[in-house]
């Protein structure tokens, strides 16, 4: 084992790892909902030592190499790329929809400048491949609500959505003008059992399971019939890895691919949960997130992803709910 002292932020710390650093993968923002599960799946596929997890706060990562890294610190990212011979970057760091509305200037700074840091490294030939997630938040009030097509009106009404739409355009720009191999998917609301909600408008669909088991009751911040596109984390992580493994010439869309999942309302998911937990109760107290949800689509068309890189959904609502409750119990 090799011990290295790093000073990527304001204080030194130690990490240990086997010295197999050719073609390494760096995940920026590993502490988030997607990052934790993505790192785990990538390590299962490529080996623990091939994937470096990173976040702005220290990570308790016992399975592989981990560093503390600020996504806004371009010099620190460049140092990590060189030091560990990084070839692939999954850039996940962002402030999500509900939290971004409370910190609009910081949200824009984090979501945009951090993306530029990574795209520039691709432009300079320092890394071979970049993944950056977009979101259904790029859509808005005049977007077609059902079966939302790949190419349609994008008129976001949130800071998060505005930053994601701008990010899509920049990804496409760097791909077309500098041949940067950047790939992206528009995540629907994501549901997983390995982490707690992270400040998104769709996070009720994660919190409801925790509250159903701990309290037997949930107070939902959306109206009962508010239907939104969602996706189980297992499917989302698989999609993320599959698009990165697809042949380069099959990725026709360099802004971001639509990704469909399961469309349902709070009332519908509560009914499924009640089949397994009959005593579970739900109440509705809509807050500012209701307006955000109403600006988003109810269902998504992802034919382009199916055609270009053979995307297929595996988890429907019933299968997802059963798996969530089984794991959380």
C-alpha positions in Angstrom: 0.0 0.0 0.0 1.1 3.5 -0.7 0.5 6.4 1.7 0.3 9.9 0.1 -0.3 13.2 1.8 -2.6 15.5 -0.2 -3.3 19.1 0.2 -6.2 19.7 -2.2 -8.0 22.1 0.1 -6.9 24.0 3.2 -5.5 21.1 5.2 -3.6 17.9 4.6 -5.1 14.4 4.9 -4.1 10.8 4.1 -5.5 8.3 1.8 -4.3 4.8 0.9 -4.6 2.8 -2.2 -2.9 0.3 -4.5 -0.7 2.0 -7.1 -2.8 1.0 -10.1 -3.5 4.5 -11.5 -3.6 4.0 -15.3 -7.0 5.0 -16.7 -8.5 6.0 -13.4 -12.1 7.2 -12.9 -12.8 10.3 -10.8 -16.3 10.9 -9.4 -16.8 14.5 -8.3 -19.6 14.9 -5.8 -19.6 11.4 -4.5 -21.3 12.2 -1.3 -24.6 12.9 -2.9 -27.5 10.5 -3.6 -26.3 9.5 -7.1 -22.6 9.6 -6.3 -22.6 7.1 -3.5 -24.3 4.4 -5.6 -22.5 5.3 -8.8 -19.1 4.8 -7.1 -20.2 1.5 -5.7 -21.3 0.2 -9.1 -18.2 1.5 -10.9 -16.0 -0.3 -8.4 -17.9 -3.5 -8.8 -17.3 -3.3 -12.5 -13.7 -1.9 -12.7 -12.2 -2.7 -9.3 -12.1 -0.7 -6.0 -8.7 0.9 -6.8 -9.8 2.1 -10.2 -12.4 4.6 -9.0 -11.6 7.7 -6.8 -14.5 9.2 -4.9 -14.4 12.9 -4.0 -16.5 15.5 -2.3 -16.1 18.9 -0.7 -16.4 17.3 2.7 -14.3 14.3 3.9 -15.8 11.0 2.9 -15.9 7.9 5.0 -15.0 5.6 2.1 -13.5 2.3 3.2 -13.8 0.5 -0.1 -11.4 2.5 -2.3 -9.4 5.7 -2.7 -11.1 8.9 -1.7 -10.0 12.6 -1.7 -11.5 15.8 -0.5 -12.1 18.0 -3.5 -13.8 21.3 -4.1 -15.5 21.3 -7.6 -14.9 25.0 -7.9 -11.2 24.7 -7.3 -9.9 24.2 -10.9 -6.3 23.9 -9.8 -7.1 21.1 -7.3 -9.0 19.2 -10.0 -6.1 19.6 -12.5 -3.7 18.3 -9.8 -5.9 15.3 -9.2 -6.2 14.6 -12.9 -2.4 14.6 -13.3 -1.6 12.9 -10.0 -3.9 9.9 -10.5 -3.8 9.7 -14.4 -7.6 10.3 -14.5 -9.1 9.4 -17.9 -12.8 9.6 -17.1 -14.7 12.1 -14.9 -18.3 11.8 -13.6 -19.1 15.3 -12.6 -22.1 15.2 -10.2 -21.6 18.2 -7.9 -24.6 20.6 -8.0 -27.1 22.3 -5.8 -30.5 20.8 -6.4 -33.8 22.4 -7.2 -35.3 23.3 -3.8 -32.0 24.3 -2.1 -31.0 26.3 -5.2 -34.0 28.5 -4.8 -32.7 29.5 -1.4 -29.2 30.2 -2.6 -29.6 31.4 -6.1 -26.2 33.0 -6.7 -24.2 30.2 -5.1 -26.3 27.6 -7.0 -25.4 29.3 -10.3 -21.8 29.6 -9.4 -21.5 25.9 -8.3 -23.6 24.4 -11.1 -21.9 26.3 -13.9 -18.3 27.1 -12.9 -17.7 23.5 -11.8 -18.9 22.3 -15.2 -16.6 24.7 -17.0 -13.7 23.4 -15.0 -14.2 19.8 -16.3 -15.1 20.8 -19.9 -11.9 22.8 -20.1 -9.9 19.7 -19.1 -11.6 17.8 -21.8 -10.8 20.6 -24.3 -7.1 20.5 -23.3 -7.0 16.7 -23.8 -6.3 16.1 -20.1 -9.3 13.6 -19.8 -10.9 11.4 -22.4 -14.5 11.2 -21.3 -16.9 13.3 -19.2 -20.4 12.5 -17.7 -22.5 15.4 -16.5 -26.2 14.9 -15.5 -28.9 17.2 -16.6 -32.5 17.0 -15.4 -36.2 17.3 -16.2 -35.9 20.7 -14.6 -34.8 22.1 -18.0 -38.5 21.9 -19.0 -41.1 24.5 -18.0 -44.7 25.6 -18.1 -45.1 25.6 -21.9 -43.3 22.3 -22.4 -45.7 19.5 -23.5 -46.7 17.8 -20.2 -47.2 14.2 -21.4 -44.7 12.1 -23.4 -42.4 15.1 -23.5 -40.2 14.8 -26.6 -36.4 14.9 -26.8 -36.5 18.2 -28.8 -39.1 20.6 -27.4 -39.7 23.8 -25.6 -37.2 24.3 -22.7 -38.3 27.2 -20.5 -37.2 26.4 -16.9 -38.5 28.6 -14.1 -36.0 27.6 -11.4 -32.3 28.4 -10.8 -31.5 24.7 -11.0 -33.3 24.3 -14.3 -31.7 27.4 -15.8 -28.3 26.2 -14.9 -29.0 22.7 -16.3 -30.3 24.1 -19.6 -27.2 26.3 -19.9 -25.1 23.3 -19.0 -26.6 21.3 -21.8 -25.8 24.0 -24.3 -22.2 24.3 -23.1 -21.8 20.5 -23.3 -23.0 20.5 -26.9 -20.8 23.5 -27.7 -17.6 21.8 -26.3 -18.5 18.6 -28.1 -19.1 20.3 -31.5 -16.3 22.8 -31.4 -13.5 21.0 -29.4 -14.5 17.4 -29.9 -14.9 16.9 -26.1 -16.5 13.5 -25.4 -19.1 14.7 -22.9 -22.3 12.6 -22.4 -25.4 13.5 -20.4 -28.9 12.3 -19.5 -31.8 14.2 -18.1 -32.5 12.5 -14.8 -36.1 12.3 -13.7 -36.8 12.3 -9.9 -34.5 9.6 -8.4 -35.5 7.2 -5.7 -33.0 5.1 -3.8 -32.6 3.5 -0.3 -28.9 4.1 0.3 -29.1 7.9 1.0 -31.4 10.4 2.5 -33.2 13.1 0.4 -30.9 15.9 -0.8 -33.0 18.9 -1.4 -34.9 18.2 -4.6 -38.5 18.7 -5.4 -39.0 15.0 -6.2 -37.4 14.0 -2.9 -40.8 13.3 -1.3 -40.7 10.0 -3.2 -37.7 9.0 -1.1 -38.7 10.5 2.2 -42.1 8.8 2.1 -40.6 5.4 2.5 -38.5 6.4 5.5 -41.5 8.1 7.2 -43.8 5.1 6.4 -41.5 2.8 8.3 -40.4 5.1 11.1 -43.6 7.1 11.8 -46.4 5.3 9.9 -47.3 8.7 8.5 -46.0 11.2 6.0 -46.9 14.9 5.4 -46.3 15.5 1.7 -45.2 18.9 0.3 -46.9 18.3 -3.0 -50.6 17.9 -3.8 -52.0 14.3 -4.0 -52.5 14.3 -7.8 -49.2 15.9 -8.8 -47.7 13.4 -11.3 -44.0 13.6 -12.0 -41.5 11.3 -13.9 -39.4 9.3 -11.5 -36.8 6.5 -11.7 -35.5 3.9 -9.3 -31.8 4.5 -8.6 -30.8 1.0 -9.9 -32.1 2.0 -13.3 -30.5 5.5 -13.2 -27.1 4.2 -12.3 -27.3 1.5 -15.0 -28.3 4.2 -17.5 -25.4 6.4 -16.5 -22.8 3.6 -16.9 -24.4 2.3 -20.2 -24.3 5.7 -21.9 -20.6 6.0 -21.0 -19.8 2.6 -22.3 -21.7 3.1 -25.6 -19.6 3.6 -28.8 -18.7 7.2 -29.3 -20.3 7.4 -32.7 -23.6 6.1 -31.4 -24.0 9.2 -29.1 -25.8 11.6 -31.5 -27.1 14.0 -28.8 -24.4 15.9 -27.0 -26.7 18.2 -25.0 -28.6 15.6 -22.9 -30.8 12.6 -23.5 -34.3 12.3 -22.2 -34.6 9.4 -19.8 -38.1 8.2 -18.9 -39.0 6.3 -15.8 -42.2 5.7 -13.8 -44.7 8.5 -13.8 -46.8 8.6 -10.6 -48.4 11.0 -8.0 -48.0 11.0 -4.2 -51.4 9.5 -3.9 -50.5 6.6 -6.2 -47.2 5.8 -4.5 -48.9 6.0 -1.1 -51.5 3.4 -2.3 -48.7 1.0 -3.2 -47.0 1.5 0.1 -50.3 0.9 2.0 -50.6 -2.6 0.4 -47.6 -3.6 2.4 -48.0 -1.3 5.3 -51.8 -1.0 5.8 -51.6 1.4 8.8 -49.6 4.0 6.7 -51.3 7.4 6.4 -50.5 10.4 4.2 -51.5 14.1 4.5 -50.9 16.9 2.1 -49.4 20.3 2.9 -48.2 21.8 -0.4 -45.4 24.4 -0.1 -43.2 26.4 -2.6 -42.1 23.1 -4.3 -45.7 22.6 -5.6 -45.1 25.5 -8.1 -41.8 23.9 -9.2 -43.4 20.5 -9.7 -46.3 22.0 -11.8 -43.8 23.5 -14.2 -42.3 20.0 -15.0 -43.6 17.3 -17.3 -45.7 14.4 -16.2 -44.2 11.8 -18.5 -41.1 11.6 -20.7 -40.4 10.2 -24.2 -37.0 8.6 -24.3 -37.1 7.0 -27.8 -33.8 8.6 -28.7 -31.9 6.9 -25.8 -33.6 3.6 -26.7 -32.5 3.9 -30.3 -29.0 5.3 -29.8 -27.6 3.3 -26.9 -30.3 0.6 -26.3 -31.7 2.0 -23.1 -34.4 0.0 -21.4 -36.2 0.5 -18.1 -36.4 -2.4 -15.6 -38.2 -1.2 -12.5 -42.0 -0.3 -12.6 -43.7 1.3 -9.6 -44.7 -1.9 -7.9 -41.3 -3.5 -8.2 -39.6 -0.4 -7.0 -41.8 0.0 -3.9 -41.3 -3.6 -2.9 -37.5 -3.3 -3.3 -37.3 0.0 -1.4 -39.3 -1.3 1.6 -37.4 -4.6 1.7 -34.1 -2.8 1.8 -35.1 -0.1 4.3 -36.7 -2.7 6.7 
